[in-house]
Amino acid sequence: MVNITNKTKTLRTAVAQAIVRVSKPETIDAVRNKTVPKGDVLEAGRVAGLFGIKRTSDMIPDCHPLPVEFAAVRFSMDGLDIAIETEVRTIYRTGVEVEAMHGASVAALTLYDMLKPIDKGIEILHIRLVDKKGGKSQYKDQLPRRLHAAVVVCSDTISAGKKEDRAGQAIAETLQQYPVDVRDFAVIPDEIAEIRQTVQALCDKGADLVVLTGGTGLSDRDVTPEAIRPLLDREIPGIAEAARSYGQERMPYAMLSRSLAGLCGKTLILALPGSTRGAQEGMDALFPYLLHLFRIMENVGHD
């Protein structure tokens, strides 16, 4: 199975369709009038479709078990065609399109089974995905331009050459997946004055995004929040809260992080933990969703 532990939970929906075509009008009449010998065809199909949706991971090897929070099976008839529509919703880390299609296929086979005693010419024409929403693909904003980003590693040991930087590199690699150019990369010690001076210079240079890693913990040398906060015109608490919430689901010490984020003019400053894992989880939690902020700022003052 594909590893989905690094994905964020979002509302995910999917709609699928299957078409069952009978060979004579009398079959449709029997379905409408509920005179099929095996019983109420549409109700049996609805129940079977719901079971199919909920049991998808039992039948499709690579499908993840997930919480189905809404499921519906609907029918419509046009000529000799019975259209089956399934809709599935969940708040989870992976989509529900296979669940919707599996439900539609099970419902279609149920209709076939119930109708074959009275009609030997039934066909299942297709099973297809009609629509799906949710996940990162839905939240990739079309930005008006590529963004200029800077990554700043705050660490006494890394700046002294005693330790190799991995967190900063992980941040830069993640940013490169989006319309973001990492034009500046700096490694500096945990000194309030130097951190503040470095970030202010990047803001003055016109950086759209400055991501710092390190110095957000609780040791005496962890001073990144103290260095950054005076530079902020507006703090954005929800960004750090989202990163901590995401991290807390994966390890119980994430709540101790003092990550913060805010705007210095039109530059977004983001301070993440110094561990590679903490920095990567912060990036996974916030991107690409965080880029929507730049679309908002670019549209300010426009109808």
C-alpha positions in Angstrom: 0.0 0.0 0.0 1.1 3.5 -0.7 2.3 5.5 2.4 -0.2 8.2 3.1 0.9 9.2 6.6 2.5 12.4 5.4 -0.8 13.6 3.8 -3.2 16.0 5.5 -6.8 15.2 6.1 -9.2 17.1 3.9 -12.8 16.7 2.8 -12.7 14.3 -0.1 -15.7 13.5 -2.3 -16.2 11.3 -5.4 -19.1 10.6 -7.7 -19.2 7.6 -10.0 -21.6 6.2 -12.5 -22.5 2.8 -14.0 -25.0 2.2 -16.8 -27.1 -1.0 -17.0 -28.9 -1.5 -20.3 -31.8 -3.9 -20.6 -33.0 -5.3 -23.9 -36.8 -4.6 -23.7 -39.2 -2.0 -22.3 -41.0 -4.7 -20.3 -38.0 -5.0 -18.1 -38.0 -1.3 -17.3 -41.8 -1.6 -16.5 -41.1 -4.5 -14.1 -38.4 -2.4 -12.3 -40.7 0.6 -12.0 -43.7 -1.5 -10.9 -41.6 -3.6 -8.5 -42.9 -6.8 -10.2 -39.5 -8.5 -10.7 -39.7 -12.0 -9.2 -36.6 -11.5 -7.1 -37.9 -8.4 -5.4 -37.4 -4.6 -5.4 -34.5 -4.3 -7.8 -33.5 -0.7 -7.1 -33.7 -1.0 -3.3 -31.6 -4.2 -3.5 -29.2 -2.4 -5.7 -29.0 0.5 -3.3 -28.2 -1.6 -0.4 -25.7 -3.7 -2.3 -24.0 -0.5 -3.5 -23.7 0.8 0.0 -22.1 -2.5 1.1 -19.8 -2.2 -1.9 -18.7 1.3 -0.9 -17.9 0.3 2.6 -16.2 -2.9 1.8 -13.9 -1.6 -0.9 -10.6 -2.1 1.0 -11.6 -5.7 1.6 -11.7 -6.4 -2.1 -9.1 -4.0 -3.7 -5.7 -4.9 -2.3 -4.1 -1.4 -2.4 -7.1 0.5 -1.1 -6.8 1.9 2.4 -9.5 1.3 4.9 -11.0 4.8 5.6 -14.0 6.3 7.4 -16.9 6.6 5.0 -18.8 9.5 6.5 -21.5 9.8 3.7 -22.6 7.4 1.0 -25.5 7.5 -1.4 -26.7 5.3 -4.3 -29.2 6.9 -6.7 -30.9 5.6 -9.8 -32.5 7.1 -12.9 -34.0 5.5 -16.0 -33.9 6.7 -19.6 -35.2 4.5 -22.3 -33.6 1.1 -21.8 -30.8 2.4 -19.6 -30.7 2.4 -15.8 -28.1 4.9 -14.6 -26.6 4.2 -11.2 -24.9 7.1 -9.4 -22.8 6.7 -6.3 -21.5 9.5 -4.1 -19.0 9.1 -1.3 -17.5 11.6 1.2 -14.9 11.3 3.9 -12.5 13.5 5.8 -9.2 11.6 5.4 -5.8 11.5 3.8 -6.7 9.7 0.6 -9.5 9.9 -1.9 -12.7 7.9 -2.3 -13.0 7.5 -6.1 -12.4 3.8 -6.0 -15.0 3.4 -3.3 -17.5 5.3 -5.4 -16.7 3.2 -8.5 -16.7 -0.1 -6.5 -20.2 0.8 -5.1 -21.5 1.5 -8.6 -20.1 -1.8 -10.0 -21.6 -3.8 -7.1 -25.0 -2.1 -7.6 -24.8 -2.8 -11.4 -24.0 -6.5 -10.9 -26.9 -6.7 -8.4 -29.3 -5.3 -11.0 -27.9 -7.7 -13.5 -28.4 -10.7 -11.2 -32.0 -9.7 -10.3 -33.1 -9.0 -13.8 -31.4 -11.9 -15.7 -34.4 -14.3 -15.1 -36.7 -12.0 -17.1 -34.2 -10.5 -19.6 -31.3 -12.4 -21.2 -29.9 -9.4 -23.0 -28.7 -7.1 -20.2 -25.4 -5.3 -20.5 -23.3 -3.3 -18.1 -22.1 -0.5 -20.4 -19.5 1.3 -18.3 -18.4 2.2 -14.8 -16.7 5.6 -14.6 -15.6 8.4 -12.3 -17.8 11.4 -12.8 -16.2 13.9 -10.4 -13.8 14.0 -7.4 -12.6 16.7 -5.1 -10.2 17.1 -2.2 -6.5 16.6 -1.5 -3.5 18.7 -2.5 -4.6 18.9 -6.2 -7.6 20.9 -5.3 -5.6 23.5 -3.3 -2.9 24.2 -5.8 -3.5 27.9 -6.6 -2.6 29.4 -9.9 -0.3 32.1 -8.7 0.2 35.1 -11.0 4.0 34.7 -10.8 6.8 32.6 -9.3 7.6 33.4 -5.8 11.0 34.3 -4.4 11.8 32.3 -1.3 14.7 32.2 1.2 15.7 29.4 3.6 17.5 30.3 6.8 19.0 27.6 9.1 19.5 28.8 12.7 21.9 26.5 14.4 25.1 27.0 16.4 26.4 23.6 15.6 25.7 23.7 11.9 27.1 27.2 11.4 30.2 26.0 13.2 30.6 23.1 10.8 30.1 20.5 13.5 26.9 19.1 12.1 25.4 18.7 8.6 22.3 20.6 7.6 19.4 18.4 6.6 16.3 20.4 7.7 17.1 23.4 5.5 17.7 21.1 2.5 14.4 19.3 3.1 12.6 22.7 3.2 14.2 23.8 -0.1 13.4 20.5 -1.8 9.8 20.8 -0.8 9.5 24.4 -2.1 10.9 23.3 -5.4 7.8 21.2 -6.0 5.8 24.5 -6.3 6.1 27.7 -8.3 8.7 28.9 -5.8 12.4 29.8 -6.5 14.7 29.4 -3.5 17.1 32.2 -4.3 18.7 32.6 -0.9 20.0 30.0 1.5 21.8 31.0 4.8 23.2 29.2 7.8 23.6 31.4 10.9 24.1 30.8 14.6 21.4 31.1 17.3 21.9 34.8 17.9 18.9 37.1 18.1 20.7 40.1 16.5 22.0 38.0 13.6 18.7 36.2 13.0 16.8 39.5 13.0 19.3 41.2 10.7 19.4 38.4 8.2 15.6 38.1 8.0 15.2 41.9 7.8 17.7 42.0 4.9 15.7 39.3 3.0 12.5 41.2 3.5 14.1 44.4 2.3 15.4 42.5 -0.7 11.9 41.6 -1.7 11.6 38.0 -0.7 8.0 36.7 -0.8 8.7 33.9 1.7 11.4 33.4 4.3 11.4 30.0 6.0 13.6 29.5 9.1 14.4 26.2 10.6 15.8 25.8 14.2 15.6 27.7 17.4 11.9 27.1 18.1 12.4 24.8 21.1 12.8 25.6 24.8 16.5 25.5 25.4 18.4 28.7 26.4 19.8 29.0 22.8 16.4 28.7 21.1 15.7 32.3 20.3 14.2 32.3 16.8 10.7 33.4 18.0 12.2 36.2 20.1 14.2 37.4 17.1 11.3 37.2 14.6 8.3 38.5 16.5 9.4 42.2 16.6 9.7 42.1 12.8 6.1 41.0 12.2 3.4 43.5 11.3 0.8 40.8 11.6 1.2 37.4 13.2 -0.9 34.6 11.7 -1.4 32.1 14.6 -3.4 29.6 12.5 -0.3 28.7 10.4 1.7 27.5 13.4 -1.3 25.9 15.0 -1.9 23.8 11.8 1.8 22.7 11.8 1.7 21.7 15.5 -1.6 19.9 15.1 -0.2 17.9 12.2 2.9 17.1 14.1 1.1 16.2 17.3 -0.7 13.4 15.4 2.7 11.9 14.6 4.7 12.4 17.8 3.7 13.7 21.2 6.3 16.4 21.6 5.2 18.6 18.7 3.1 20.7 21.2 6.4 22.0 22.7 7.4 23.7 19.4 7.2 27.5 19.4 6.9 27.8 15.7 5.3 31.0 14.5 4.4 32.8 11.3 3.4 36.3 10.2 3.8 39.1 7.7 6.6 41.6 7.5 5.2 43.9 4.9 4.3 41.5 2.1 6.9 39.0 3.1 5.6 35.8 4.8 8.0 34.7 7.6 7.7 31.1 8.8 9.7 29.6 11.6 9.8 25.8 11.8 11.6 23.3 14.1 15.2 22.5 13.6 14.9 18.7 13.4 14.7 17.3 9.9 11.5 15.5 10.8 9.9 18.5 12.4 10.8 20.8 9.5 9.5 18.3 6.9 6.3 17.7 8.8 5.7 21.4 9.0 6.2 21.7 5.3 3.9 18.8 4.6 1.2 20.3 6.8 1.3 23.8 5.3 2.1 23.4 1.6 0.7 24.0 -1.0 -2.2 25.5 1.1 -0.1 28.3 2.5 0.5 29.6 -1.0 -3.1 30.8 -1.2 -2.0 33.7 1.0 0.0 35.2 -1.9 -3.0 35.0 -4.2 -5.0 36.9 -1.6 -2.4 39.6 -1.3 -2.0 39.9 -5.1 -5.7 40.4 -5.4 -6.1 43.1 -2.7 -7.7 46.2 -4.1 -9.0 44.4 -7.2 -12.6 43.3 -8.0 
